[in-house]
Amino acid sequence: MHLKRLLVAGILIPLIYFYITSLPEIYFLFLLIIVSLVATNEFYSMYKVYGLLRLFGLLGGIAFLFTAYYYEYLLPDVFLSFIVIILCLRLLTKKTPISALSEVSPTIIGLYYISGLLTFHIFIRRIGVEWIILLYASVWIADSFAYYIGKGFGKRKLYLEVSPNKTIAGAVGSFIGSIISVLLIKSLLISTLSIKTCLIIGIVIGLTSIIGDLIESMFKRDAGVKDSGFIIPGHGGILDKIDGILTSAPVLYWTIKLI
């Protein structure tokens, strides 16, 4: 399992790096749309969202990302419109009000949790391609440090009720990995960053990636599944791979704006 994780990461990370840095920005939008569709579909499968609710949840993700890319100023209107659309769909497609909230809630949550947070990737990419590389590298390196340090030294559980396998040692590993990766990106791509700023960003991403991991674990535990999917050997589903990135992106965006 360890070898498989390393092998997949060794193939995917360079491919994603060259895809993002070598192709025009519009291709990044296409990548986000594919990720959004697959990850949201995994989430809907976990919570058994089917039919028109599932279809419009997936279409809403595309609408969010296209709006963020082309018409950012309309994004709040599109966000609110899809709440109304999904509520109307449930009202008109089923005569009974029974289970209405339990059917609508995962549709809306999945849409905003995945595609809504992915819109921040577009905003970060617009600031500079080096920042989106920093985001992905630091979260994935933090995740790897958390996994291996947790496996090797983890004894005390971090949050047993939500994620039995996560440990305090693993959380410390996440901070270490994130700080190291930010310092590495500074030396390679963003030389203007100060050491102090690197430490702040590293701590912020280390913390938010842990929170993102726990949020997805909360959903999976609630839905009674181990992984969101099986599309990536040794890593689970797409949602399993982007959970930390989803929550780290908006916080990194706000941090960049502040500094």
N, C-alpha and C positions, 0 to 999 in steps of 0.2 A: 504493500500500500504506500509506504514512504517513497519507494523508488518510482511508482506510478505518478504520485503527486509531483515529484521533482521533474520527471520527464515531460509531463503535460505542461507544467509551468515553463520549462526551458524552451518549449516549442511556441506556446501561445504568447508569452510576453514579448519576444522579439518581433513576432508577426504583428501584434497590436501596436508596438512602438513604430514600426516602419509604415504601417497603415495610417496612423494618425499624423506622423510627421512628413510623409512623402506625398500624400494625396491632398487635393483641395478640401476646404472646410466642409463643403456639402456632403462629402463622403463620410465625414464624422457624424452628420445628421442621420445618414442611412444606417450606420452602425448602431447608433442609439435606438433607432426605430426597431431594428431586428432584436436587440437586447430587450427592449421594452416589451415587444410582442411575446418573446419566449418566456421571459421572467413573469410577466403578468399572467400568461397562460398557465404557468406552473402554480402560481398563487391561486388562481381560480380552480385548478384541479384539486389543490389541497382542500379548498372550502366548498367544492362541488357547486360552482357557479356555472350554469349551462344556459343554452338558448340565446335569446336576444340580449339578456343582461350581459352575458359573456361577450357576445359580439360587440356590443356598444362600449363595453369596458375596454376592449382591445382597440376599437376605433378611437376612443377617447384618448388613449395613449399616443396614437399617431397625431391626433389633433393638437394635443398639448405640445409635442415636440416641434411640429411644423410652425405653430404659433410662436413658440419661444424663439425659433430661428428667424422667421420672417416678420412677425408682427408682435414683438415683445410687449408692447403697450396694451395689447388686447388680451393678454394672458389671464388677468383676473376675471374678465367677462367669460372667457372660454371655460375656466375652472368652474364658475358658478353655473354656467349653462348646462354642463354635463351632469351636475347634481340633479337639476330639474329634469333633464332628459331621462336619466335612469329611474327617477321616481315615477315619472309618467309611464315609462315602459312597464314597470311593475304594476301600476294601477290598471293599465289597459289590457295587459296580456293575461292576467289572472283575476277571476271574479272574486275569489275569496281573499279577505285581508289577513287570514291566518299565515303566520311566518313571514309577513311582509318585511319587517325590520331585519330578521335574520337572513333574508335573501338579498336585500338591498345593501346592507352594511358591508359584507366582504367585497361586493362589486365596487363600491365607492372607495373603500379603504385600499384595495389592491391597486386601483387606478392612480390614486394620489400618492400612495406609499412608493410606488415604483416609477411611473411615468412623470408624476409631479416633481419628484426629487431629481429625476434625470434631466429635467430642464436646466438645472444648475450647472450641469456639465457643459451645456452650450454656452452659458454665460462665462464660465471659467475658460473654455477654449477660446472665446473671443478676446479675453485679456491677454492670452498668449499660450501657444501650444505647449510651452515648457511647463506651464502650471497644471495642465491636465495630465501631463506625464508625471509631474510631482505627485499629484493626487493618487493616480493608479499605482505608481511604484511604491509610495509610502504605505498605502493601505495593504497592498499585497505582501510587501516585505514584513510589515507589522504582523500580518496574519500568519506568515510563515514562522516568524520568531515566536509568536504566541503558541503556535502548534507544537514546535519542537522543544521549546523551553518548558512548556506545560507538560509534555510527555515525559521529559527527562527529570524534571524537578518538582512538578506540581503535586502537592498533597492536600493543601487546604482548598476547598471548593470556593469558587467566586460567587455563584448564585445557583445553588443546588436545585431549587425548585423549577428554574427555567432551563438551565443547561448543566446537566450533571457532570459533563466532561471538562468544563472550563474551570481553571484554577487561578488562584491569585498569582502564582508564578507565571502562568501564561499571560495574564494581564500585564505584568511587569515586562515580559518579553515583547508585548505589543508596543509599549512605550519605547523600549530600547530600539526595536526594529524601525519604528517610525522616525525617531530622531536620527538614526544612522542614515536612513534613506534620504531624508531631507538634506542632511549635510552632503551626501553624495550628489544629489541633484544640484545643490548650490555650486559644488566644484565643477560640475559638467555643463550646466545649462543656465543657472541664475547666479552669476558671480556677485551681483549687487546686493544680495541678501547678507545681512549681518549674522553673526553667530547667535546673538540673542534672538533675532527673528526666527532663525532656524529652530531653535529650541522651543519657542512658543508654538510654531506651526507643528513641529514634531509631537509635542505634548497634546495639542488640540486634536490632531489626526489620530494619535494613539488612543485617546479617550473615546472619540466619536466612532472609531471603527469597532471598539469593544462594545459600545452601546448598540451599534447597528447589528452586530453579530447576535447580541442578546435579544434584540427585538425580533429578528427572524426566528431565533430559537423559540421565543415565546409563541409566535404564530404556529410553528411546526409542532410544538408540544400540544398546543390547543387543538390542532387539526389531527393529531395522532400519527404524524409521519416523521421519519428519520431525516430524509433529505427532500428538498423541494423537487428534485428530478434526478436524472442519471445521464444527462447529456455530456458531461465532462468526466471522463474516467478518473477516479480517485478524488474528485472534488465535489461530486453531486450535480445539482442543477445550476443553471445560470444564476438564479436568485441566491443560491448558497455562495456563489463567487462574488456577487456584487453587494451583498448585504451591508458590509462596512463602508463601501464607496457611496451607497445611497445616503447614509446619514452624515458622512464626512464632507460631501460636496457642498451643501449649503453653508456649513460652518467654515470651511476653507474659503468659500467665496466671500463671506462677511469678514473673515480675518484679513484677506487680501485688501478689501475695501478700507479696512481700518488702518492697515499699515502702509 
